């Protein structure tokens, strides 16, 4: 059973897949809407990760 990737690893994987998709389809009709949608998802994941990190730090401080 493999270990679950961290949020940062997941974000990096999504980003690399998105870039690969973008570069391999550059000569075709890739809509900017598709790219904007993917970037919005990445930003949301990143924002959620940052919020979880802040909450975890706050929780640890309260436990001291």
Buried (B, 14 or more C-beta within 10 A) or exposed (E): EEEEEEBEEEBEEBBEEBEEBEEEEEEEEEEEEEEEEBEEEBEEBBEEBEEEEEEEEEEEEEEE
